[in-house]
Amino acid sequence: MEPLDGNAMAGVLQDLFARDMTTMGYECPGCRGTGVVAEMAVYMSGPGTVARCKDCDTILVMLTERHGMYCVDTPGMA
């Protein structure tokens, strides 16, 4: 499956955080690469959305929605 870029999560992140999160910076704990949310590799199949480092594939953000409630897990974000 081809990943989308981080802009695919822009609408949901805007709703949750009330600001444009695509320009937020990150440092990957796997490879120490840096970037912004818009550059992450995003996969939107399955029960939720997974955003990975564009360089090493480390999971940075997991986003799921159930019955109108969102769960945001950021295991790879410092």
N, C-alpha and C positions, 0 to 999 in steps of 0.2 A: 504494500500500500504506500502510495506517495504521501508524504506529510504536507500539511498546509503550513503557512507561516503563522506567527503569533497573532497577526491581525484577525485570524479566525475566532479568537477568544475575546476580541475587543468589546463587543456588545455586552456580553455577560459580565466581564470585568468592570465595565463602566457602570452597569446596574448595581453591582455589589459594592464597589468602592467609591462611586460618585465622582470619578475622574478618569481621564485617559491613562490607562495603565500600560499601554503599548510602548511608552517611552521610558518606563522604569528600567533601570539597569540591574544587572545580576552578575555574580561571579560563580561559575560552576565549581562545585566542590570536587568533581571528578578530574577535570583537566586544568582548572584554574583559568579557563577562558572567560572572557567577559563579553557582554552584549546587552541588548535590550529585549524586552518581551516580544516585540514585533519580529525578532530574528529567530525565535525558538522554533523548533520543529514540532508541529502540533498534529496529533492523531485524534480524530473525533469519532471513531467507531467503538462499538462495545458499549458498556454501561456508562461511560463518562469520557472526559477529555483528558488527554495526557500531553504535557509539553515537555520536550526533551532538549538537552543542549544540542545545538546545531553541529558541534564539533565532535563530541564523544558519546552522545546518546544517553547521558545520565538523566534520569527523571528529575525535573525541576518543579513541576506543578501538576497536581491531579485535581480535577474539578468534576464533581458529580452533582446531579439534581434529582431529587425524588420528592414528589408531592409538593412542589413549589419551594422546597428548602434546598439550599446549596451547601455542599461541603467542599471546602478548599483546603488541600493539603500541599504544603510546600517543602517536601523533604530535601530538596536540593538548593534551596534559596537561603542565603545568609543575611 
